[in-house]
Amino acid sequence: MFSGGKKPKDVRNLKAGNFLLTIQKYRRTYALLLVSSVLFLSCKENPSEKKVIQESTIKAVEVIDTVPKEKIVSKKTFRTFENLADTTFVRLADFSDGFAYDLRYATENNFLKEKVYDCAECYTRVKTVKALLAANANFKKEGVRIKFYDCYRPNSVQYKMWAIVPNPQYVANPKKGSIHNKGGAVDITLETLEGQELDMGTDFDFFGKRAYHDNFDLPQEILDNRKLLKETMEKHGFWSTRTEWWHYNLSGAAKDKIANFKWKCD
């Protein structure tokens, strides 16, 4: 028996209505969850998009031109002998850079122990320069070159030297002068093209028998070096002094006048 005045059919209808309401409630909840999931997934990173972003943000690399640029080297030019008389005094370095220099009288490293030149320069007459260039060309074929200790010497410098050592055995009397004062003598040695001096047995301005050309009581290497120097210089118009292996005079230069030409120093 049922009380409350409701019939069994009404009860069944009520239960069915409640069931439908529950189903609808679950549908709304499911739909809400579905929308939330979509929104959640849409907020997550997309790996493919991240890759694109990474690739687009790679730092630019500076491209360096690897093609070597041609280095411009200015070619040194030298004077020629055009319109120059053979007796004209010129600077040797203006005609070639193939020589080496150790001009001792522009220093205190000499037998005088005093500096007598204001600056180190090698001047001489044109005809002497021509002969020296020819000789040096031959020396270079042997892998060596001329190195200068002294070249033309102004007569005023000869007076300075005479005042320090007034002995004709070592210094020419300036009144008579020397072939150095005439621009026809040079004091030289040889060195390799790399700058190593050949052994000549003594230093420059060593006054003693060991410096004599006719002293053969020396190691063969020294004799060979002196022979190369002497024979090549003689081949090109120079003659030697018996007691000084370094001293060479140009043939005919003794006839030139004593000079007192002085070069300018920077």
trRosetta pair geometry for C-beta under 8 A, 3 or more apart (Angstrom, degrees):
i j d omega theta_ij theta_ji phi_ij phi_ji
2 6 6.5 -86 150 75 134 70
2 7 7.3 137 71 -127 149 27
2 8 6.6 -176 -27 -60 150 75
2 11 7.7 -132 -125 -40 152 137
6 10 4.7 -116 -170 80 97 133
6 11 6.1 111 132 -56 121 84
7 10 4.9 98 58 3 75 102
7 11 7.3 -133 101 -8 43 86
8 11 5.3 -52 -152 30 39 115
8 12 6.6 39 154 -20 68 100
9 12 5.7 -52 -153 33 35 111
9 13 6.5 34 150 -18 65 105
10 13 5.5 -53 -150 36 35 113
10 14 6.3 39 150 -24 66 103
11 14 5.6 -53 -152 32 33 113
11 15 6.6 32 152 -17 65 104
12 15 5.8 -53 -150 35 33 110
12 16 6.4 33 153 -19 66 106
13 16 5.8 -54 -149 36 33 111
13 17 6.4 34 153 -22 65 104
14 17 5.8 -54 -151 33 32 111
14 18 6.5 31 153 -18 65 104
15 18 5.7 -54 -150 35 33 111
15 19 6.4 37 152 -23 65 104
16 19 5.6 -52 -151 32 33 115
16 20 6.6 33 152 -19 65 103
17 20 5.8 -55 -154 34 34 110
17 21 6.5 35 150 -20 65 104
18 21 5.6 -54 -151 34 34 113
18 22 6.5 36 151 -22 66 103
19 22 5.7 -54 -154 32 32 112
19 23 6.6 34 150 -19 65 103
20 23 5.6 -51 -150 34 35 113
20 24 6.4 34 153 -18 66 105
21 24 5.8 -56 -150 36 32 111
21 25 6.3 36 151 -25 65 105
22 25 5.5 -53 -151 32 32 115
22 26 6.6 31 152 -17 65 103
23 26 5.8 -57 -153 36 32 109
23 27 6.4 33 150 -22 66 104
24 27 5.5 -51 -149 32 34 114
24 28 6.5 34 153 -19 66 101
25 28 5.9 -54 -153 34 31 109
25 29 6.5 30 150 -18 64 107
26 29 5.5 -55 -148 38 34 113
26 30 6.2 35 153 -21 67 105
27 30 5.7 -53 -147 36 30 110
27 31 6.2 30 154 -19 65 106
28 31 5.7 -54 -147 37 30 111
28 32 6.2 33 153 -21 64 106
29 32 5.7 -55 -150 35 29 112
29 33 6.4 30 151 -18 64 105
30 33 5.7 -55 -150 37 32 111
30 34 6.2 35 151 -23 66 106
31 34 5.5 -53 -148 33 33 114
31 35 6.5 31 155 -17 66 103
32 35 6.0 -54 -150 35 31 108
32 36 6.4 31 152 -19 64 108
33 36 5.6 -57 -148 38 31 113
33 37 6.3 34 154 -23 66 104
34 37 5.8 -53 -150 32 30 111
34 38 6.6 30 153 -18 63 103
35 38 5.8 -54 -152 34 33 111
35 39 6.4 30 153 -16 66 106
36 39 5.8 -57 -150 39 32 109
36 40 6.2 34 152 -23 66 107
37 40 5.6 -55 -147 35 31 113
37 41 6.2 27 157 -16 66 107
38 41 5.9 -58 -147 39 29 107
38 42 6.2 28 155 -21 64 109
39 42 5.7 -57 -146 35 30 111
39 43 6.6 28 155 -21 63 106
40 43 6.0 -62 -157 32 30 109
40 44 7.1 35 148 -30 63 98
41 44 5.8 -44 -155 16 40 114
45 49 7.3 -144 -177 67 71 105
45 50 5.5 36 172 -55 118 124
46 49 3.9 61 82 13 110 113
46 50 6.6 178 85 -16 54 82
47 50 5.5 -53 -146 34 33 114
47 51 6.5 36 155 -22 65 101
48 51 5.7 -49 -153 30 34 113
48 52 6.7 35 149 -19 63 102
49 52 5.6 -52 -153 34 37 113
49 53 6.4 38 150 -20 67 104
50 53 5.6 -54 -150 36 33 112
50 54 6.3 34 152 -20 67 104
51 54 5.7 -52 -147 35 31 111
51 55 6.3 29 155 -17 65 106
52 55 5.8 -57 -149 38 30 109
52 56 6.2 24 155 -17 65 111
53 56 5.7 -62 -147 39 29 108
53 57 6.2 11 159 -9 66 113
54 57 6.1 -71 -146 43 27 99
54 58 7.3 53 153 -52 62 82
55 58 6.1 -22 -161 -17 37 112
76 97 6.7 35 100 -19 155 139
78 94 6.4 130 -156 155 77 49
78 95 5.2 89 175 -146 121 28
78 96 6.2 36 -129 -65 157 39
78 97 7.7 -141 -79 -19 121 82
79 90 7.2 -141 89 -166 153 134
79 94 4.6 23 3 144 122 104
79 95 5.5 -60 60 -83 91 70
81 84 5.0 -103 -164 49 60 118
81 95 8.0 38 -58 -120 82 128
81 126 6.1 114 -135 -165 105 120
81 130 6.9 30 -84 -78 152 108
84 88 4.9 -108 -170 43 89 148
84 90 6.9 10 -158 -55 146 136
84 126 5.0 161 136 -100 117 151
85 88 4.9 119 61 -29 77 99
85 126 6.6 157 98 26 41 143
86 125 6.6 43 153 157 60 110
86 126 5.0 -131 -141 77 34 107
86 127 3.9 40 -171 -51 102 106
86 130 7.9 -52 -129 4 89 133
87 125 5.5 -41 -147 -148 35 126
87 126 7.0 -20 19 29 14 98
87 127 7.2 3 -67 -3 43 112
87 183 7.7 110 -159 77 62 145
87 256 6.6 168 -129 -129 106 120
88 125 6.6 123 67 -150 35 70
88 126 4.9 41 56 -26 87 116
89 123 5.3 34 178 168 102 116
89 124 7.0 -142 -139 134 72 9
89 125 6.0 -52 -90 -90 55 55
89 152 6.6 -117 -136 76 111 179
89 183 6.0 -119 -99 -109 91 144
89 259 7.1 168 -60 153 133 160
89 261 4.8 168 14 103 166 165
90 94 6.3 -106 171 54 101 127
90 95 7.0 64 131 -32 131 120
90 123 6.7 176 89 -148 24 79
90 124 7.3 -31 58 67 67 51
90 125 7.5 71 17 -156 81 20
90 126 5.7 66 4 -79 124 73
90 129 6.1 -31 69 -36 117 154
91 94 4.6 85 80 -9 96 110
91 95 8.0 168 94 -6 60 85
91 121 6.3 -60 -127 -175 104 112
91 122 7.1 99 -159 78 64 60
91 123 5.5 -46 -93 -95 55 78
91 263 7.0 97 -81 -125 103 142
92 95 6.2 -73 -167 37 42 104
92 96 7.1 -42 165 47 77 89
92 99 6.5 -15 139 32 126 155
92 122 4.6 -34 25 105 125 108
92 123 7.1 -160 -16 -101 81 25
92 124 6.3 34 -59 24 105 100
92 129 5.8 -171 -111 -116 77 102
92 132 7.0 -36 -134 90 123 151
92 148 7.8 118 60 -36 161 158
92 151 6.8 -139 -19 -118 133 158
93 96 7.3 -98 -137 69 32 51
93 97 6.8 47 -156 -96 77 61
93 99 7.4 -114 -89 53 69 113
93 121 8.0 -101 9 -149 120 76
93 122 6.8 108 -26 53 91 100
95 129 5.8 85 37 177 162 130
95 133 6.7 -81 132 -76 123 129
96 99 6.3 85 102 -10 109 94
96 133 6.0 158 -31 -112 147 99
96 136 7.3 137 131 81 162 153
98 136 5.7 128 113 147 120 136
98 140 6.9 -45 -173 -70 129 135
98 145 6.0 -144 160 -139 81 136
99 122 7.7 -90 111 66 147 161
99 132 7.7 6 -82 155 136 120
99 136 6.4 -75 -80 -115 86 152
99 145 6.3 -165 -117 159 41 115
99 146 5.4 -30 -130 78 94 92
99 147 7.1 152 -180 -98 76 37
99 148 6.4 28 166 -15 125 107
100 145 6.1 111 -6 99 98 114
100 146 7.2 -173 35 101 76 46
100 147 4.0 -27 80 -107 105 87
100 148 7.3 178 91 15 53 69
100 191 5.6 -27 39 43 155 135
100 195 6.9 146 -112 -119 148 72
101 120 6.8 130 147 159 130 119
101 122 6.1 -137 -112 -28 124 128
101 147 6.8 -165 -71 -160 18 69
101 148 5.1 -16 -116 56 69 98
102 147 6.1 24 8 166 101 110
102 148 7.1 171 37 83 57 51
102 149 6.0 -19 83 -99 86 62
103 106 4.6 38 109 13 108 117
103 107 7.5 132 96 -4 64 93
103 117 6.9 -44 144 48 120 158
103 120 4.1 153 58 -147 132 98
103 121 7.4 28 -69 28 173 19
103 122 6.6 -150 -81 -63 125 87
103 148 6.5 5 -78 112 78 98
103 149 6.8 129 -117 -173 36 30
103 150 6.5 103 -143 -90 74 49
103 151 7.6 -45 -113 1 111 92
104 107 5.8 -76 -159 48 43 100
104 109 5.5 -103 -146 92 89 83
104 110 4.3 122 146 -76 111 103
104 149 5.2 0 -2 -166 110 89
104 150 6.8 -57 40 -54 90 92
104 204 6.2 -166 -30 96 154 143
104 205 7.3 -142 102 -5 162 131
105 110 5.6 34 -84 -50 58 165
105 112 7.4 50 -121 28 84 133
105 115 7.2 117 168 -149 48 48
105 116 5.0 -43 180 51 101 99
105 117 5.1 91 114 -12 89 107
105 150 6.0 52 2 -100 118 110
105 153 7.6 27 65 -115 164 113
105 157 7.3 78 151 180 141 132
105 161 7.9 -40 -135 -81 131 117
106 115 6.3 21 -179 -151 28 97
106 116 8.0 -85 -81 59 36 55
106 117 4.0 -53 -87 72 75 120
106 118 7.7 -30 -130 72 91 23
106 119 6.1 18 -142 167 128 19
106 120 3.7 -163 68 -76 168 79
106 121 7.9 114 -73 6 146 52
107 110 6.9 133 79 -18 77 96
107 115 5.9 -54 -162 -98 9 97
107 120 7.7 14 -34 -73 86 119
108 113 5.8 20 -175 -173 90 46
108 114 6.1 -7 -121 -109 82 15
108 115 5.4 -58 -62 -44 69 82
110 113 7.0 -138 73 -48 64 28
110 114 7.7 -64 64 50 106 46
110 204 7.8 -49 -121 106 76 110
110 205 6.1 64 -160 26 74 165
111 165 7.6 7 119 -42 102 160
111 170 7.1 -119 115 -171 144 129
111 205 4.4 -137 -23 150 116 131
111 207 7.3 63 -118 -13 158 110
112 116 6.6 13 91 -30 163 121
112 161 6.3 -95 -89 -131 142 79
112 164 5.0 52 -151 118 105 154
112 165 6.3 -119 -107 -12 82 117
114 164 5.9 -147 30 -108 139 152
116 157 5.3 107 145 -156 112 94
116 160 4.7 155 -145 109 113 137
116 161 6.0 13 -119 -64 169 81
116 164 7.8 -107 -77 -8 125 142
117 120 6.6 98 105 -83 137 46
117 121 7.7 -161 176 30 135 74
117 157 6.5 10 -81 -119 70 139
118 265 4.9 -121 118 -27 113 151
119 263 7.8 -101 67 95 106 107
119 265 3.7 143 -4 -122 138 118
119 266 7.4 119 -128 30 168 66
121 151 8.0 -80 121 46 56 131
121 263 5.1 -91 84 85 155 156
121 265 7.6 -144 -21 -93 124 77
122 148 5.2 52 -103 107 143 165
122 151 4.0 109 -153 -17 79 149
122 152 7.7 115 -172 22 51 78
123 151 6.0 151 54 108 39 130
123 152 4.7 -62 93 46 80 125
123 183 7.6 -59 127 -121 83 101
123 261 7.3 -121 130 106 148 118
123 263 5.5 176 -40 -49 142 131
124 128 4.3 -84 144 85 124 137
124 129 6.0 158 81 -54 102 80
124 132 7.6 89 69 -14 149 143
124 151 4.9 -107 -51 175 106 110
124 152 4.5 171 -93 -35 59 105
124 183 5.0 140 -158 -164 61 82
124 184 7.6 127 -164 -75 107 24
124 186 7.0 -30 -83 -72 152 103
125 128 4.8 92 61 7 78 105
125 129 7.1 -140 99 -8 40 88
125 152 7.3 117 -24 -79 67 131
125 183 3.9 96 -27 137 97 130
125 184 6.7 -10 25 -71 124 67
125 253 7.7 172 35 -126 137 107
125 256 7.2 -118 -45 -126 160 167
126 129 5.5 -54 -150 33 34 114
126 130 6.5 38 154 -22 66 102
127 130 5.7 -46 -150 30 34 115
127 131 6.8 31 153 -14 63 104
127 250 6.9 134 117 161 99 156
127 253 8.0 -175 91 -87 120 93
128 131 5.9 -57 -152 38 34 108
128 132 6.2 33 151 -19 67 109
128 183 6.1 -150 -3 152 143 80
128 184 5.7 -160 -79 -120 125 48
128 186 7.3 147 179 -37 124 112
128 250 5.1 -122 -105 -38 86 152
128 253 7.0 49 -76 -95 109 135
129 132 5.6 -58 -146 38 31 111
129 133 6.3 34 156 -22 66 105
130 133 5.9 -54 -150 32 28 111
130 134 6.7 25 154 -15 62 107
131 134 5.8 -56 -151 37 33 111
131 135 6.3 31 153 -18 67 108
131 236 5.1 137 -170 150 84 102
131 237 4.9 -94 -130 58 133 122
131 238 6.7 136 150 -46 136 93
131 250 5.8 144 42 -119 160 114
132 135 5.7 -54 -144 38 32 111
132 136 6.1 32 157 -20 66 108
132 146 6.7 -91 -167 43 97 168
132 186 7.1 83 -94 -25 125 163
132 236 7.9 132 -79 130 23 141
133 136 5.9 -56 -144 37 27 110
133 137 6.6 35 154 -26 61 102
134 137 5.8 -50 -154 26 31 114
134 138 7.1 28 150 -14 61 102
134 236 5.0 167 96 -135 110 127
135 138 5.9 -59 -161 35 36 110
135 139 6.4 36 146 -20 69 106
135 146 6.9 60 107 -51 109 133
135 232 5.7 110 -157 146 91 97
135 233 5.8 34 -138 -103 144 54
135 235 7.4 138 -110 73 85 92
135 236 4.1 -132 -70 34 92 161
135 238 7.4 6 -74 -1 150 125
136 139 5.3 -50 -145 35 39 115
136 140 6.3 45 155 -26 67 100
136 145 5.9 34 -155 -148 98 79
136 146 5.1 -83 -96 3 100 111
137 140 5.9 -50 -151 28 30 113
137 141 7.3 36 149 -22 58 98
138 141 5.8 -50 -162 24 38 114
138 142 7.3 24 146 -7 64 104
138 232 5.3 -178 104 -149 131 114
138 235 7.1 38 -19 85 178 138
138 236 7.3 -158 10 -47 137 126
139 142 5.7 -67 -163 42 41 106
139 144 5.0 -79 174 87 97 83
139 145 5.5 128 112 -106 125 34
139 146 6.2 136 30 -39 167 75
139 190 6.6 -151 -154 -128 130 113
139 228 7.9 100 -120 156 83 107
139 232 6.0 99 -70 162 83 163
140 143 7.4 61 -169 -73 38 14
140 144 7.2 -127 -90 67 33 38
140 145 5.9 30 -79 -82 80 86
140 193 7.1 73 -136 -81 79 117
142 228 6.6 170 159 -160 167 132
143 192 6.2 -14 144 -142 91 82
143 193 6.0 -97 -172 -7 60 108
144 190 4.6 24 165 179 136 113
144 191 6.4 157 -156 82 87 26
144 192 5.7 -63 -104 -101 71 39
144 193 6.9 -132 -105 -39 22 70
144 198 6.6 -1 -126 -39 141 127
144 228 7.5 77 43 136 150 141
145 190 7.1 148 71 -151 28 71
145 191 6.3 -29 60 65 77 76
145 192 7.9 43 16 155 80 13
145 193 6.1 89 -13 -92 111 65
146 188 5.2 -31 -162 -161 98 135
146 189 7.9 136 -157 74 54 34
146 190 6.7 -49 -101 -102 40 63
147 188 6.3 138 72 -161 48 76
147 189 5.1 -25 65 67 104 81
147 190 6.7 147 13 -120 95 12
147 191 4.8 56 -35 -4 133 112
147 197 6.8 -73 33 -106 160 91
148 151 5.8 1 -169 -55 139 95
148 186 6.3 -73 -126 -168 98 109
148 187 7.1 92 -164 77 63 63
148 188 5.6 -38 -102 -101 52 82
149 187 4.1 -63 69 109 106 108
149 188 6.5 -161 11 -83 85 27
149 189 7.0 66 -32 -8 108 93
149 204 4.6 164 -116 -136 159 156
149 205 7.8 -167 162 -25 149 96
149 246 6.3 8 22 172 140 139
150 153 6.5 3 177 -61 115 111
150 180 6.6 -13 138 -132 120 130
150 186 6.9 174 90 -156 61 49
150 187 4.1 39 41 31 93 116
151 180 7.8 132 128 -148 26 87
151 186 5.5 -5 -115 -113 59 87
151 187 7.9 -114 -58 29 36 72
152 180 6.6 145 -145 -180 32 63
152 181 7.7 82 -166 -126 71 18
152 183 4.4 1 -107 -107 118 69
152 259 7.4 -23 -170 73 120 125
152 261 7.5 -8 145 67 140 109
153 157 5.2 -114 -178 78 89 128
153 158 6.1 104 128 -58 115 87
153 178 7.3 16 59 67 126 112
153 180 4.0 19 21 145 114 113
153 181 5.7 -54 80 -76 85 58
154 157 4.8 97 65 2 80 101
154 158 7.4 -138 105 -7 47 84
154 181 7.2 42 178 -131 15 77
154 259 7.0 -82 -124 112 60 76
154 260 5.0 66 -166 -151 94 52
154 261 6.3 -136 -101 66 97 45
154 262 5.3 17 -85 -82 156 77
155 158 5.0 -44 -153 28 46 120
155 159 6.8 52 148 -22 67 95
155 174 5.8 114 -173 -162 85 100
155 177 6.0 -49 -112 -108 107 107
155 181 4.8 64 -81 -148 77 125
155 258 5.3 64 -76 164 133 110
155 259 6.7 174 -21 87 102 33
155 260 4.5 -63 36 -84 100 89
156 159 5.7 -45 -157 29 37 115
156 160 7.0 42 144 -20 62 99
156 260 5.5 80 -21 -149 93 108
156 262 7.2 -14 35 -73 132 119
157 160 5.3 -46 -154 31 42 116
157 161 6.5 41 149 -19 68 102
158 161 5.7 -53 -149 37 34 111
158 162 6.2 36 151 -21 66 107
158 171 7.6 153 -161 179 73 101
158 172 6.6 -43 -154 78 120 94
158 174 4.0 144 117 -103 109 98
158 177 6.5 54 132 -123 177 63
158 178 6.7 176 -116 15 132 99
158 180 7.5 150 -81 86 110 112
158 181 5.5 -20 -41 -76 143 124
159 162 5.6 -53 -144 37 32 113
159 163 6.4 37 154 -24 64 103
159 174 4.6 9 -73 -59 66 174
160 163 5.8 -54 -153 30 30 112
160 164 6.8 22 152 -14 63 106
161 164 5.8 -60 -155 37 34 107
161 165 6.5 -33 169 43 71 91
161 171 4.9 -171 135 -140 108 135
161 174 7.9 139 56 -60 90 108
162 165 7.2 -82 -132 72 25 55
162 166 5.4 55 177 -101 71 70
162 171 5.4 -174 -89 128 59 132
162 172 7.9 -68 -77 87 105 44
162 173 6.5 78 -116 -131 135 43
162 174 5.1 -105 -15 -16 146 106
163 166 7.0 20 -111 -59 17 97
164 171 7.8 125 68 -48 85 163
165 170 5.4 -55 142 90 136 128
165 171 4.9 130 90 -9 101 132
166 171 7.2 -72 -110 67 22 125
167 170 5.0 40 87 28 104 100
167 171 6.3 88 62 30 60 88
168 171 6.9 -83 -108 74 29 54
168 172 6.6 44 -140 -123 74 34
168 173 5.6 -23 -95 -36 104 93
169 207 7.8 87 138 -160 99 142
170 207 6.3 -49 -104 -82 100 154
172 176 6.5 -111 173 80 99 100
172 177 6.5 22 131 157 130 19
172 178 3.7 151 24 -59 162 106
172 180 7.7 168 25 31 137 107
172 181 7.7 -126 87 -8 138 119
173 176 4.9 62 78 21 99 101
173 177 7.8 -47 92 -21 60 26
174 177 6.3 33 -160 -81 41 57
174 181 7.6 131 -138 -79 69 155
177 181 4.1 -107 -163 66 105 147
177 182 6.7 100 143 -43 128 91
177 258 3.9 -134 -83 -104 167 127
178 181 5.2 109 55 3 63 97
178 182 7.5 -132 107 2 43 90
178 185 6.7 -52 139 22 99 154
179 182 5.2 -58 -149 42 46 112
179 184 4.8 -74 -180 74 100 97
179 185 3.9 105 103 -37 101 118
179 249 4.8 19 116 -124 167 113
179 250 7.9 179 174 35 128 72
179 253 5.4 80 -158 109 110 115
179 254 5.8 -56 -94 -87 108 69
180 185 4.5 -69 -70 66 59 121
181 258 4.8 1 130 -144 120 85
181 259 6.3 173 164 43 68 63
181 260 8.0 -4 -163 -73 98 58
182 185 7.5 74 55 -3 86 93
182 253 5.6 140 109 162 120 91
182 254 7.0 118 60 -118 165 27
182 256 4.3 132 -177 84 112 106
182 257 6.7 161 -125 83 93 25
182 258 5.9 -66 -76 -96 79 43
182 259 6.4 116 -120 3 35 94
183 253 7.0 -139 86 -157 61 117
183 256 6.5 -73 51 115 95 156
183 259 6.1 18 -26 26 108 140
184 249 5.8 42 128 -162 97 76
184 250 4.3 -112 -165 43 90 102
184 252 7.7 -141 -139 86 147 57
184 253 2.2 134 -151 -174 163 151
184 254 7.0 -115 77 -45 152 43
184 256 6.1 148 -31 27 125 133
185 247 6.7 -6 -171 -166 111 88
185 248 6.9 163 -151 87 64 44
185 249 4.9 -26 -97 -100 87 72
185 250 7.3 -132 -70 5 41 76
185 253 6.9 179 -42 107 67 149
186 247 7.8 166 88 -146 41 46
186 248 5.6 -14 61 62 84 92
187 204 6.5 87 158 -150 123 118
187 205 8.0 19 -166 -52 150 83
187 244 7.8 -59 -123 157 97 129
187 246 4.8 36 -165 137 80 109
187 247 5.5 -23 -102 -92 77 65
187 248 7.9 160 -92 20 30 71
188 229 7.5 180 103 -156 102 118
188 233 8.0 157 62 -88 135 136
188 246 6.0 174 55 -167 37 77
188 248 6.5 -26 26 16 111 117
189 197 6.1 18 123 -151 136 105
189 198 6.8 -166 165 52 99 88
189 200 5.8 -114 -134 -24 110 144
189 204 7.0 -105 -37 -69 120 101
189 229 7.4 -52 -149 -108 43 145
189 246 6.0 -36 -63 -117 78 100
190 197 7.4 122 89 -154 48 60
190 198 4.6 7 84 17 97 128
190 200 7.8 128 32 -62 85 112
190 225 6.6 -156 51 -169 126 96
190 228 6.9 -19 -22 100 168 116
190 229 5.6 -138 -27 -83 119 103
191 195 5.9 -2 156 -155 132 27
191 196 6.0 163 -165 77 88 32
191 197 4.7 -48 -99 -93 94 49
191 198 6.4 -151 -95 -10 35 75
192 195 6.6 -35 72 32 80 24
192 196 4.5 13 25 49 116 89
192 198 7.3 121 -40 -56 73 81
197 200 7.9 -68 161 -6 104 97
198 225 4.4 172 153 -142 126 132
199 219 7.9 -6 116 72 135 125
199 221 6.0 38 66 122 123 113
199 222 5.5 -76 118 -90 96 80
199 225 6.1 164 71 -2 58 162
200 222 6.3 100 -159 -150 21 88
200 225 5.7 -123 -90 111 63 128
200 226 6.0 104 -143 -73 83 88
200 229 7.5 13 -109 -9 117 154
200 245 5.7 176 176 109 120 143
200 246 7.3 85 142 -68 163 88
201 210 5.7 -156 149 164 114 97
201 211 7.2 174 97 -95 112 47
201 218 5.3 -34 -106 -145 135 141
201 219 7.8 178 -95 37 93 87
201 222 4.3 80 -60 -159 98 140
201 226 7.3 -12 0 -48 120 124
201 245 7.3 89 48 6 114 162
202 206 3.7 -109 166 44 130 155
202 208 7.3 173 -112 57 153 101
202 210 5.1 126 -57 111 122 109
202 211 4.8 -68 43 -79 152 88
202 245 7.4 133 46 28 104 125
203 206 5.3 114 59 -45 69 110
204 246 5.5 55 -121 -63 81 173
205 246 7.8 -56 -39 47 50 146
206 210 6.7 -41 127 77 133 104
206 211 4.8 167 85 -58 95 128
207 211 7.0 -61 -109 29 20 145
207 243 7.7 26 -142 155 69 116
208 211 5.9 101 63 6 61 99
209 212 5.4 -33 -162 -2 51 121
209 215 5.5 126 161 -87 81 141
210 215 6.2 -138 -127 113 27 163
210 218 7.3 113 -153 -87 79 115
211 215 7.7 77 59 24 21 138
211 243 6.5 48 99 168 100 59
211 244 5.9 -4 147 -115 121 43
211 245 5.5 -132 -172 -1 71 95
211 246 7.9 -45 -163 -1 113 91
212 215 4.1 101 69 -17 99 105
212 242 6.2 2 -152 153 87 75
212 243 5.4 -33 -102 -121 79 49
212 245 7.6 79 132 -49 5 88
213 226 6.9 178 -128 168 71 131
213 230 6.7 102 -136 -94 122 146
213 240 6.0 97 -68 127 152 140
213 241 8.0 160 -18 95 122 42
213 242 5.4 -107 33 -149 110 48
213 243 7.7 -77 3 -52 82 16
213 245 5.9 144 -76 -94 73 75
214 242 6.2 -8 -5 -162 108 99
215 218 6.3 77 123 -28 92 111
216 223 6.4 48 -142 -109 72 130
218 222 4.5 -83 149 80 123 131
218 223 5.5 150 81 -52 106 89
219 222 5.0 91 66 7 82 103
219 223 7.2 -155 97 -4 42 89
220 223 5.5 -57 -146 40 37 112
220 224 6.0 38 156 -22 70 106
221 224 5.8 -55 -148 36 28 111
221 225 6.4 29 154 -19 63 106
222 225 5.7 -54 -148 35 32 111
222 226 6.4 27 156 -14 65 107
223 226 5.9 -57 -147 40 30 108
223 227 6.2 34 153 -24 64 108
224 227 5.6 -54 -146 34 30 115
224 228 6.5 34 155 -21 64 102
225 228 5.9 -51 -151 32 30 111
225 229 6.6 28 152 -15 63 107
226 229 5.6 -56 -150 39 34 113
226 230 5.9 27 157 -16 69 111
226 245 5.4 -68 -127 -151 115 128
227 230 5.9 -58 -139 41 28 106
227 231 5.8 18 168 -12 66 113
228 231 6.5 -58 -135 41 20 102
228 232 6.1 13 168 -12 59 117
229 232 6.5 -72 -151 40 18 104
229 233 6.2 10 162 -13 61 115
229 245 7.3 73 85 169 144 93
230 233 6.1 -63 -146 39 24 106
230 234 6.2 20 161 -15 64 112
230 240 5.6 -29 -130 -44 96 150
230 245 7.8 -78 -62 -153 106 78
231 234 5.9 -57 -144 40 28 109
231 235 6.3 38 154 -28 62 106
232 235 5.5 -50 -150 29 31 118
232 236 6.8 7 158 -1 62 109
233 236 6.2 -74 -154 47 31 96
233 238 4.1 -54 164 65 95 129
233 240 7.0 95 89 -63 133 95
233 248 4.9 -91 178 -127 147 151
234 237 8.0 150 -168 14 30 10
234 238 6.1 -93 -83 72 38 70
234 239 6.5 60 -111 -99 85 50
234 240 7.2 -55 -65 -18 101 97
237 250 5.9 21 126 -151 103 76
237 251 5.0 -109 -176 20 80 109
238 248 4.1 20 172 176 135 115
238 249 6.3 145 -157 71 78 34
238 250 5.7 -50 -98 -93 74 47
238 251 7.0 -143 -98 -24 22 78
239 248 7.0 152 71 -154 28 70
239 249 5.6 -26 60 63 81 90
239 251 6.2 87 -15 -75 105 82
240 244 7.8 -158 -179 79 86 71
240 245 7.6 -6 -163 -138 129 37
240 247 6.8 113 -156 86 65 69
240 248 5.8 -37 -95 -101 64 73
240 249 7.9 170 -89 19 16 78
241 244 4.6 16 84 44 118 97
241 247 4.4 -4 23 85 123 122
241 248 7.9 -135 -3 -78 82 32
241 249 7.4 84 -46 -13 92 106
244 247 4.0 40 103 8 126 116
249 253 5.9 -145 -180 52 87 124
249 254 7.1 31 174 -51 137 92
250 253 4.2 86 71 -33 92 127
252 255 5.8 -39 -177 19 65 115
253 256 5.5 -35 -167 9 57 117
256 259 7.7 -26 143 -28 110 107
